[in-house]
Amino acid sequence: MSNNTGNTLLALLAGAAIGAGVGILFAPDKGSKTRRKIKDGFDKERDHLRDKFNEATHNLKHKFSRAKMDLESEFDHLVSNVDHKTEDVIATLERKLEDLKKQHAKATK
């Protein structure tokens, strides 16, 4: 996770803990109602954190997938260029060999 996301999660957890503490101190309800409210608040925050984590995971997977496709595309392009260059080099070498053979034939006559 990025440092920013970690700081956000830490701030959310700290906020939930502070909110729960303040809620207990100023609770006009019975203990059972207060505990249920605290549990509901924690459940809500847990679900929120889970959603944020899932969103971050999805974004990260998407970025890696896109980077992988870009890398594969660049590799294919590189291989294609090497194939063309190899053919050009072979053709050039064949022409040079033919020229050398002709020069050798003229020199031996």
N, C-alpha and C positions, 0 to 999 in steps of 0.2 A: 504494500500500500504506500501511497505517497505520503510525505511528511504532512501535507495539508490535510489529507483525509484522517490521518492518525490524530492530529490536533483537534479536528472536528469531533471525532469519536470521543476523545478525552473530555472535551468541553461538554458534550451531550451527557456523558456519564456523570460528570461533576454536577451539572445542572439538575439532573434527575435526583442525585443524592441530596443536594441542597434543598430542592423542592420537597422531597419526602420529609426531610428534617423540619422544615418550616411548617409543613402540613400537620405533622404530629404535634408540634408546639401550639398551634392555633386551632386544633381540631375541636369543633363544638359537638361532634358526634361521639357515639359510643366507640370503644376500642375496636369492636368487630367491624363496624362500618369504616372506620379509619384505615384499618388493615386492608380491607377490600379495596378502598380507594387507592391506597399505596400500591397494592398488587396490580390493580388495573393500570395505574400510571407506569409501573415498571414494565408491564406487558406491552403497553402502547409504545414505550421507548424501545423495548427489545424488538418489536416488529418494525419500528422505524429504522433501527440500526441494521436489521436483517435486510430490509429493502435497500438501504444505502450500500450495504456490502454487496448484495446481488447486482445492483446497478454498476458499481465499480468493477466487479468481476466481469460482467458482460462487456463493459467498455474496454477493459484490458484485453479480453479475448478477441474483440473486434479489431483492436489496434494490431495485435500480434498476427491475426489472420490476414489483415491487409498488408502488413509488412512482409509476411511470408509470400503472398501472391506477388508483391512488387519484386522481391528477391528472386523468385522463380522466373518472372518475366525478364528481369535483367540477365539472369543466367542463360535463358534460352536465346536472348538477343546476342549475348557474348559468344555462345557456341555457334550460332548462325554466322556471325561475322568471322569467326575463326575458320569455319568451313569454307567460306568464300575466299578468305585470304589464302588458305591452304591450296585451293584450286588455282588461284592466281600464281602462287609461288611455283607450283608444279608446272603450270603452262610456261612460265618464264624459264624455268630450268630446262624444260624440254626444248624450247627454242634455242637456248644457249648451247645445249648439247648438239643440236642439229647444226648450228653455226660452226662449232668446233670440229664436228665431223667433216663439214665442207672445207674448212681451212686445212685440216689434216690431209684430206684427199688432194687438194691443190698443191700442198707442200710436197707430197710424195710423188707427184707426177713429173 
